[in-house]
Amino acid sequence: MKKSLLALAALGAFAGVAHAQSSVTLYGIIDVGITFNNNAGAGSKTPGGYQQYAMSSGVMQGSRFGLRGTEDLGGGLKALFVLENGFDVTNGKLGQGGLMFGRQAYVGLSSQFGTVTLGRQYDSVVDYVGPFEAGDQWGGYIAAHPGDIDNFNNAYRTNNTVKFTSANYSGLTFGGTYSLGGQAGNFTGNQIWSLGAGYNNGPLALGVGYLNARTPAASGGLFNNGGTIAAPAAAVTNPIYGGFTSANTYQVVGAGGSYTFGAATVGLTYSNIRFANLGKTFASPFTGQSATFNNGEINFKYQLTPALLVGAAYDYTRGAEINGASRAQYHQGSLGVDYFLSKRTDVYVIGVYQHALGQTLNQAGATVNATAGINGLTGSTTSNQVAARVGIRHKF
């Protein structure tokens, strides 16, 4: 009798778990390899800079591990969460400025109409337009747009964010985010909001997005929230747009699309980036002025065999006009080969060349000749830069 009661109790507990239909999944990516930079300009004593060979983590995709879970609450309602950590394979350090879950950390509810989540998340430009960029596909962050100026490659994440993502309506999805700035007495300080929509049905895919961030370089702003919130306002250390991040508002309008025919896919992206009202968060010689950048990319990929993918891309960035000086321009070409050893493991090779023209602002606000700056690498001391990457990626 006692054994029968124990068996019934165990079955009852199991039935309760089955009814709740809860699940938690551990997942991750480990990406590591050798990156060559022909002109690592920092500390250079020569006009050509230093050649650099370095083992680095997370180029094709950021190395990470995470937990995602869902719980069926009944009536079509589900609870969900994601906690995702970024890390450096080469030394074991945390990524995203040392944050425990610096990539994503959110919880929310999902229904037949869509999903609402709260926490550290991706904006709508990342969600709806970023996937069309070569850097988000086969090129890694070194093939992203110069300095990831439009955030298509997710260089910056949003804190304190409420996010809505719609259900899928025959291939159409839409959504938006709002991030509370958290500044006492200043409702719009560090405020971030975004909107986007996408369509994916058959061979055609399209996406549009808008991102607006107030005081992005202030402490806790979009450009300055990867580590300690006490970090002081400062220019982004980037040769492409570091001299413009004193702006009161950073704005991105982006669009992208792709068309697949057989084993080939052609993609296009466009972005308009505006740094409005310079000198708001730190001193600028062009206080009150605004600067606008435009970027366009065309990319191509071909699945030669089920295991072998090749890709190519060209990107053009036209910089802002600075006090009558010639506008900076950046031409960038990328090539990539990705070979899948299995469904979870692949090896890859990526090459990127960038050429700069014209003039821009440096971090001190002075007008200088534009220099090349491939995303994620030490900027060049000259107008040219070449990078190559050989790596391995494993997903679990």
For each residue, the residues with C-beta under 8 A, 3 or more apart:
1: 4 5
2: 5 6
3: 6 7
4: 1 7 8
5: 1 2 8 9
6: 2 3 9 10
7: 3 4 10 11
8: 4 5 11 12
9: 5 6 12 13
10: 6 7 13 14
11: 7 8 14 15
12: 8 9 15 16
13: 9 10 16 17
14: 10 11 17 18
15: 11 12 18 19
16: 12 13 19 20
17: 13 14 20 22
18: 14 15 21
19: 15 16
20: 16 17 71 72
21: 18 70 71 72
22: 17 69 70 71 72
23: 69 70
24: 67 68 69
25: 67 68 69
26: 65 66 67 396
27: 65 66 67 68 395 396
28: 63 64 65 66 395 396
29: 58 61 62 63 64 393 394 395 396
30: 63 89 393 394 396
31: 57 58 59 60 61 62 63 89 391 392 393 394
32: 55 56 57 58 63 89 90 391 392
33: 55 56 59 348 389 390 391 392
34: 53 54 55 56 389 390 391
35: 53 54 55 56 59 142 377 387 388 389
36: 51 52 53 386 387 388 389
37: 40 51 52 54 374 377 378 385 386 387
38: 49 51 385 386 387
39: 48 49 50 51 372 380 381 382 384 385 386
40: 37 44 49 50 51 52 377 378
41: 44 49 50 371 378 379 380 381 382
42: 378 379
43: 50
44: 40 41 47 48 49 50 381
45:
46: 49 50
47: 44 381 382
48: 39 44 381 382
49: 38 39 40 41 44 46 380 381 382
50: 39 40 41 43 44 46
51: 36 37 38 39 40
52: 36 37 40 378
53: 34 35 36
54: 34 35 37
55: 32 33 34 35 90
56: 32 33 34 35 59 90
57: 31 32 63 87 88 89 90
58: 29 31 32 61 62 63 64 86 88 89 95 141
59: 31 33 35 56 140 141 142 350 376 389 391
60: 31 138 140 338 348 350 389 391 393
61: 29 31 58 64 140 393
62: 29 31 58 86 95 103
63: 28 29 30 31 32 57 58 86 87 88 89 95
64: 28 29 58 61 84 85 86 87 95 103
65: 26 27 28 84 85 87
66: 26 27 28 82 83 84 85 101 103 104
67: 24 25 26 27 81 82 83 84
68: 24 25 27 80 81 82 83
69: 22 23 24 25 80 81
70: 21 22 23 78 79 80 110
71: 20 21 22 78 79 80
72: 20 21 22 78
73: 77 78 79 109
74: 77
75:
76: 111 112
77: 73 74 109 110 111
78: 70 71 72 73 109 110 111
79: 70 71 73 107 108 109 110
80: 68 69 70 71 107 108 109 110 115 117
81: 67 68 69 106 107 108
82: 66 67 68 104 105 106
83: 66 67 68 101 104 105
84: 64 65 66 67 101 103 104 105
85: 64 65 66 94 95 100 101 102 103
86: 58 62 63 64 94 95 96 99 102 103
87: 57 63 64 65 92 93 94 95
88: 57 58 63 91 92 93 94 95
89: 30 31 32 57 58 63 92
90: 32 55 56 57
91: 88
92: 87 88 89
93: 87 88 98
94: 85 86 87 88 98 99 100 102
95: 58 62 63 64 85 86 87 88 99 102 103
96: 86 99 102 103 157 226 227
97: 102 226 227 228
98: 93 94 102 227
99: 86 94 95 96 102 226 227
100: 85 94
101: 66 83 84 85 104 105 120
102: 85 86 94 95 96 97 98 99 120 157 226
103: 62 64 66 84 85 86 95 96 157
104: 66 82 83 84 101 119 120 121 122 157
105: 82 83 84 101 119 120
106: 81 82 117 118 119 120 121 161 163
107: 79 80 81 117 118 119
108: 79 80 81 115 116 117 118 163
109: 73 77 78 79 80 115 116
110: 70 77 78 79 80 114 115 116
111: 76 77 78 114 115
112: 76 167
113: 166 167
114: 110 111 164 165 166 167 175
115: 80 108 109 110 111 163 164 165
116: 108 109 110 162 163 164
117: 80 106 107 108 121 162 163 165
118: 106 107 108 161 162 163
119: 104 105 106 107 161
120: 101 102 104 105 106 157 158 159 160 161
121: 104 106 117 157 158 161 163 177
122: 104 126 127 154 157 158
123: 126 127 151 157 158 177 192 194 209 211
124: 127 128 175 176 177 194 195 196 209 210 211
125: 128 129 130 150 151 152 194 196 209 210 211 252 254
126: 122 123 129 130 151 152 154 209
127: 122 123 124 130 165 175 196 198 209
128: 124 125 131 173 175 196 197 198 207 208 209
129: 125 126 132 133 152 196 207 208 209 254 255 256 269 271
130: 125 126 127 133 136 151 152 153 154 256
131: 128 136 137 207 256
132: 129 136 205 207 256 257 258 267 268 269 299
133: 129 130 136 137 144 145 152 153 256 267 269 297 299
134: 137 138 139 143 267 297 299 311 313 315 334 336
135: 139 140 141 142 143 144 145 148 152 153 375
136: 130 131 132 133 144 152 153 154
137: 131 133 134 267 299 301 311
138: 60 134 143 301 309 311 336 338 348 350
139: 134 135 142 143 144 299 311 313 334 336 350 352
140: 59 60 61 135 143 144 336 348 350 389
141: 58 59 135 144 148 153 155 375 376
142: 35 59 135 139 334 350 352 374 375 376 377 387 389
143: 134 135 138 139 140 313 332 334 336 350 352 375
144: 133 135 136 139 140 141 148 152 153 155 375 376
145: 133 135 148 149 150 152 153 271 295 297 315 317 332 375
146: 149 240 295 315 317 330 332 354 373 374 375
147: 236 238 239 240 241 373 375
148: 135 141 144 145 151 152 153 154 155 375 376
149: 145 146 240 241 271 273 293 295 317
150: 125 145 252 254 271 273 295
151: 123 125 126 130 148 154 155 156 211 252
152: 125 126 129 130 133 135 136 144 145 148 254 269 271
153: 130 133 135 136 141 144 145 148 375
154: 122 126 130 136 148 151 157
155: 141 144 148 151 375
156: 151 222 223 225 226
157: 96 102 103 104 120 121 122 123 154 225 226
158: 120 121 122 123 161 177 179 192 194 222 225
159: 120 179 220 225
160: 120 179 180 181 182
161: 106 118 119 120 121 158 177 178 179 192
162: 116 117 118 177 178 179 180
163: 106 108 115 116 117 118 121 175 176 177
164: 114 115 116 175 176 177
165: 114 115 117 127 173 175
166: 113 114 169 173 174 175
167: 112 113 114 173
168: 171 172 173
169: 166 172 173
170: 201
171: 168 199 200 201 202
172: 168 169 197 198 199
173: 128 165 166 167 168 169 197 198 199
174: 166 195 196 197 198
175: 114 124 127 128 163 164 165 166 195 196 197
176: 124 163 164 193 194 195 196
177: 121 123 124 158 161 162 163 164 192 193 194
178: 161 162 191 192 193
179: 158 159 160 161 162 190 191 192 193
180: 160 162 191
181: 160 186 187 188 189 190 191 192 214 215 220
182: 160 190 220
183: 186 187 189 190 220
184:
185:
186: 181 183 189
187: 181 183 191
188: 181 191 214
189: 181 183 186 214 215 218
190: 179 181 182 183 213 214 215 218 220 221 222
191: 178 179 180 181 187 188 213 214
192: 123 158 161 177 178 179 181 211 212 213 214 222
193: 176 177 178 179 211 212
194: 123 124 125 158 176 177 209 210 211 212
195: 124 174 175 176 209 210
196: 124 125 127 128 129 174 175 176 207 208 209 210
197: 128 172 173 174 175 207 208 209
198: 127 128 172 173 174 205 206 207 208
199: 171 172 173 204 205 206 207
200: 171 204 205 206
201: 170 171 204
202: 171
203: 259 260 261
204: 199 200 201 257 258 259
205: 132 198 199 200 257 258 259
206: 198 199 200 255 256 257
207: 128 129 131 132 196 197 198 199 255 256 257
208: 128 129 196 197 198 254 255 256
209: 123 124 125 126 127 128 129 194 195 196 197 252 253 254 255
210: 124 125 194 195 196 251 252 253 254
211: 123 124 125 151 192 193 194 250 251 252 254
212: 192 193 194 249 250 251
213: 190 191 192 216 221 222 249 250 251
214: 181 188 189 190 191 192 221 248 249
215: 181 189 190 218 221 233 248 280 281
216: 213 221 222 223 224 245 247 249 250 281
217: 221 223 224 233 234 235 236 245 246 247 281 282
218: 189 190 215 221 224 233 281
219: 224 229 230 231 232 233
220: 159 181 182 183 190 224 225 229
221: 190 213 214 215 216 217 218 224 225 233 281
222: 156 158 190 192 213 216 225 250
223: 156 216 217 236 245 250
224: 216 217 218 219 220 221 231 233 234
225: 156 157 158 159 220 221 222 229
226: 96 97 99 102 156 157
227: 96 97 98 99 231
228: 97 231
229: 219 220 225
230: 219
231: 219 224 227 228 234
232: 219
233: 215 217 218 219 221 224 281 282
234: 217 224 231 282
235: 217 242 243 245 246 282 363
236: 147 217 223 241 242 245 363
237: 242 363
238: 147 241 242 373 379
239: 147 242 360 362 370 371 372 373 379 380
240: 146 147 149 317 319 328 330 360 373
241: 147 149 236 238 244 245 273 275 293 360
242: 235 236 237 238 239 245 361 362 363
243: 235 284 360 361 362 363 364 365 366
244: 241 247 275 278 291 320 361
245: 216 217 223 235 236 241 242 250 275 281
246: 217 235 278 279 280 281 282 283 284 365
247: 216 217 244 250 275 276 277 278 280 281 290 291
248: 214 215 276 277 280 281
249: 212 213 214 216 274 275 276 277
250: 211 212 213 216 222 223 245 247 273 274 275 276
251: 210 211 212 213 273 274 276
252: 125 150 151 209 210 211 271 272 273 274
253: 209 210 271 272
254: 125 129 150 152 208 209 210 211 269 270 271 272
255: 129 206 207 208 209 269 270 271
256: 129 130 131 132 133 206 207 208 267 268 269 270
257: 132 204 205 206 207 267 268
258: 132 204 205 265 266 267 268
259: 203 204 205 265 266 267
260: 203 264 265
261: 203 264 265
262:
263: 302 303 304
264: 260 261 300 301 302 303
265: 258 259 260 261 300 301 302
266: 258 259 298 299 300
267: 132 133 134 137 256 257 258 259 297 298 299 300 301
268: 132 256 257 258 296 297 298 299
269: 129 132 133 152 254 255 256 295 296 297 299
270: 254 255 256 294 295 296 297
271: 129 145 149 150 152 252 253 254 255 294 295 296
272: 252 253 254 292 293 294
273: 149 150 241 250 251 252 292 293 294 295
274: 249 250 251 252 290 291 292 293
275: 241 244 245 247 249 250 278 290 291 292 320
276: 247 248 249 250 251 290
277: 247 248 249 280 288 289 290
278: 244 246 247 275 284 286 287 288 289 290 291
279: 246 282 283 284 286 287 288
280: 215 246 247 248 277
281: 215 216 217 218 221 233 245 246 247 248
282: 217 233 234 235 246 279
283: 246 279 287 365
284: 243 246 278 279 287 365
285: 365 366
286: 278 279 289 291 322 323 361 365
287: 278 279 283 284
288: 277 278 279
289: 277 278 286
290: 247 274 275 276 277 278
291: 244 247 274 275 278 286 319 320 321 322 361
292: 272 273 274 275 320
293: 149 241 272 273 274 317 318 319 320
294: 270 271 272 273 317 318
295: 145 146 149 150 269 270 271 273 315 316 317 318
296: 268 269 270 271 315 316
297: 133 134 145 267 268 269 270 313 314 315 316
298: 266 267 268 313 314
299: 132 133 134 137 139 266 267 268 269 311 312 313 314
300: 264 265 266 267 311 312 313
301: 137 138 264 265 267 309 310 311 312
302: 263 264 265 309 310 311
303: 263 264 306 308 309
304: 263 308 309 310
305: 308
306: 303 340
307: 339 340 341
308: 303 304 305 337 338 339 340
309: 138 301 302 303 304 336 337 338 339 340
310: 301 302 304 335 336 337 338
311: 134 137 138 139 299 300 301 302 334 335 336 337 338
312: 299 300 301 333 334 335 336
313: 134 139 143 297 298 299 300 333 334
314: 297 298 299 331 332 333 334
315: 134 145 146 295 296 297 330 331 332 333 334
316: 295 296 297 329 330 331 332
317: 145 146 149 240 293 294 295 328 329 330 332
318: 293 294 295 327 328 329
319: 240 291 293 327 328 329 330 358 360 370
320: 244 275 291 292 293 327 328 360
321: 291 324 325 327
322: 286 291 325 327 359 360 361 367
323: 286 367
324: 321
325: 321 322 358 359 367
326: 357 358 359
327: 318 319 320 321 322 358 359
328: 240 317 318 319 320 356 357 358 359 360 370
329: 316 317 318 319 356 357 358 370
330: 146 240 315 316 317 319 354 355 356 357 370 372
331: 314 315 316 354 355 357
332: 143 145 146 314 315 316 317 352 353 354 355 374
333: 312 313 314 315 352 353
334: 134 139 142 143 311 312 313 314 315 350 351 352 353
335: 310 311 312 350 351
336: 134 138 139 140 143 309 310 311 312 348 349 350 351
337: 308 309 310 311 348 349
338: 60 138 308 309 310 311 346 347 348
339: 307 308 309 346 347 348
340: 306 307 308 309 343 345 346
341: 307 345 346 347
342: 345
343: 340
344: 394 395 396
345: 340 341 342 392 393 394 395
346: 338 339 340 341 392 393
347: 338 339 341 390 391 392 393
348: 33 60 138 140 336 337 338 339 389 390 391 392 393
349: 336 337 388 389 390
350: 59 60 138 139 140 142 143 334 335 336 387 388 389 391
351: 334 335 336 386 387 388 389
352: 139 142 143 332 333 334 374 386 387 388
353: 332 333 334 384 385 386
354: 146 330 331 332 372 373 374 380 384 385 386
355: 330 331 332 372 383 384
356: 328 329 330 370 371 372 373 380 383 384
357: 326 328 329 330 331 370 383
358: 319 325 326 327 328 329 369 370
359: 322 325 326 327 328 367 368 369 370
360: 239 240 241 243 319 320 322 328 367 368 370
361: 242 243 244 286 291 322 365 366 367 368
362: 239 242 243 365 366 368
363: 235 236 237 242 243
364: 243
365: 243 246 283 284 285 286 361 362
366: 243 285 361 362
367: 322 323 325 359 360 361
368: 359 360 361 362 371
369: 358 359 383
370: 239 319 328 329 330 356 357 358 359 360 383
371: 41 239 356 368 379 380 381 382 383
372: 39 239 330 354 355 356 379 380 382 383 384 385
373: 146 147 238 239 240 354 356 377 379 380 385
374: 37 142 146 332 352 354 377 380 385 387
375: 135 141 142 143 144 145 146 147 148 153 155
376: 59 141 142 144 148
377: 35 37 40 142 373 374 385 387
378: 37 40 41 42 52
379: 41 42 238 239 371 372 373 385
380: 39 41 49 239 354 356 371 372 373 374 383 384 385
381: 39 41 44 47 48 49 371
382: 39 41 47 48 49 371 372 385
383: 355 356 357 369 370 371 372 380
384: 39 353 354 355 356 372 380
385: 37 38 39 353 354 372 373 374 377 379 380 382
386: 36 37 38 39 351 352 353 354
387: 35 36 37 38 142 350 351 352 374 377
388: 35 36 349 350 351 352
389: 33 34 35 36 59 60 140 142 348 349 350 351
390: 33 34 347 348 349
391: 31 32 33 34 59 60 347 348 350
392: 31 32 33 345 346 347 348
393: 29 30 31 60 61 345 346 347 348
394: 29 30 31 344 345
395: 27 28 29 344 345
396: 26 27 28 29 30 344
